[in-house]
Amino acid sequence: MKHNILKYPGDVRLSVLDIEMYIEKEKVTSSADIEKNKLLLDGLCRRFAIIGEAIFQANKIDKNIPITDKTKIMGLRHIIVHDYDLVRAPDLWNIIRFKLPALKQEIILLIEKYEQESL
């Protein structure tokens, strides 16, 4: 099934919001909080895998999609799915703290852009 490009940024947005909710609900303040909560770690990995796959699919439709670090985002998905033993809570925590807010803003702008273009 071929999807409209708007689906993929929407999926990214939902996963970012879920990650933010997980972090808030579990009162995460460090990577140690992630390490000691296997269910949280699994949920974060699932959301990051969805983000990576959605960026990959959107990039197939539009190679010029304006997402900073899109290659790294797609690479993280590959690591989570294929090299899962390399996933480390400190790495995920750093991504959440330092990269996720920027991605959220880029995705919001991208969704607005695609919605305007579809009018």
N, C-alpha and C positions, 0 to 999 in steps of 0.2 A: 504494500500500500504506500503510495506516495503522499507525503505530508506537506502541507503548507509550511514555509519557513518559519512562520510565527509560532508554530508548535514548539520548536526547540528552545528558543529563548524563554518561552513560557515554562517549559520543563525545568530549565536552569533556575529561573526565578522561584519556582515552587520548592526546589531542592535547597536553595539558599535559605529560604524562609524556614524550611524544616530544620536545617542545621542550626539556625539561630534559636529556634524553639527548643531543640534538644539541649543546647548549651545553657539556655536560660533555665529550663525546667530542672536540669540536673545540677544547676549552680556550679558550672565548671569554671574554675579560675586558673587551672594549670594543666599541663599534659598528664600529670599524675592522676588527676581526676578522670581523665579518659582511660588511662592504663588500668585503673582498678575497676572499671565498669565495662565489661565485655559487650554487653548489649548496646551501650552507647557507642563503643568503637565500631561494632557491626553496623549500626545505623548510620554513622558518619561515613563509613566506607561505601555503603549502598548509595547514599546521597551524592558523594563525590564521583562514584562510578556513573551515575545518571548524568551529572553535570558534564563529565568528560565525553560521554557518548552523545549527548545532545549537542555539544559544541562540535564534535566530529561530524555529525549528520548535517548540522547547519552549515558547516564549512564546505561540505560536499556541494551544497546548493549555491553558496556564495563564498568564494575563496577570499573575498575582501571583507569578510565580516569583521567589524572593528572590536575585537576582544583582545585585550592585552594578555600576553602569555598563553594564547590559545594552544600552542604546541605543548607547553608544559601541562596545561589542563588535560589535554588528550593523553599525554604521557602518564599522568597520575592515574587515569582510568585504567590504562594498560597495566601499570604496576599493581593496582588493587585487584584486578581480575586475574592476571597471569603470574605475577611475582608477589603474591600476597604476603609472603614471609618477609618482604622488605618494608612493609608498611609499619611506620613507627608513630606512636602517639605524639611525640614532640614535633614531628613534621606536620602532622594534621593540625595540631594546635597553632603552629606558626602560620599555616595557611589560613586558618579561621581568623586569627587575629590581624594578620597583615595583608592578606590578599582578598579575602572574601568581601569586605566592604567595597572595594574598588570594583570587583566583578559585579556585585549587586547593582551599583550605579550604572555600569556599562550596559548591563542587561535591561535595566529600566529604560534607558535612553534608546536602546536598540528596539525594544518592543514598541515604544512610542513612534520611532521612525517607521517601522514596518506597518504599524496601524495607520499612520498618515498616508503611506504609499498605497495602502489597499483601499483608501477612500475613493 
